[in-house]
């Protein structure tokens, strides 16, 4: 995925983000920004994982929109 490469090249630490099916650090970090398929289908979701819970920030109809939002969450 182009997003993962862009984040690596920007120097974003691997444990700061999680991209479903593409970049899933193990062991799972305690908190991170994420991009995943929207639960129940129908698009994508971005948000933060903190204290063992996913906290959605935004829903996206397109993968490109979700990728752009994850970049902004990470300050890239």
N, C-alpha and C positions, 0 to 999 in steps of 0.2 A: 504494500500500500504506500502510495506517495506520501501520505500524512506522516506515517511512522518515520520514513527517511527524512522528511523535513524537520521533524522534531529532534531527531538524533543530530542532524547537521546544525541545528540551532543550539545544541548543547543542553537540551532539556533532559534532566536525569531520568533514566528508565523507570524508576519507581514513582515518578510523579504523575504518570498517566497509564491508562488501561484502555485498549481498543479491542473490543470483542472479536475473537477469532484471529486476531493479528498480533497483538502485543498484550500478553497477559502474564505479568511478572510473577514468578514463584520464588519464595513464598509471597503470598499476597501482602502488599504494603498495608499499613494501618489506615492510610488515607491517600486519596488520589483523585484526579479528574478522570472522567470516563466518557466513552462513546460506545453505545450498544444499540442493537435493534430494539425498537420500542416494544416493551412487553405487551403481548397480545397482537403484535404485528402492526403494519401500517406506518412505517417510517423509522426514524431514528430518535435517539434520546441522548442528551448530554447532561452531565451533572457532576456531582462530587460524591465520593464514598467516604464517610466519616463515622467513626465509632460503630462499625459493623453494619451500617445502613446506607443504601443508595438514596441520594437526595437529588431527584431530577431538577435541572435548572431550566431546560428548554426541550421542546419537541420539534422535530424537523421532518419535512416531507421528503427532502433529498439528502443523499449521503454527502454531497458537496457542502450543503448548508451546515450539516452536523460537523463536518471536518473543520470548516471555518470557525464554528463556534468553539470547538475544543481548542483550537489554536489560540483564540482570544482568552479562554479561561486560563490557559497556561502562559499568557503574556508573550506569545510569539507572533 
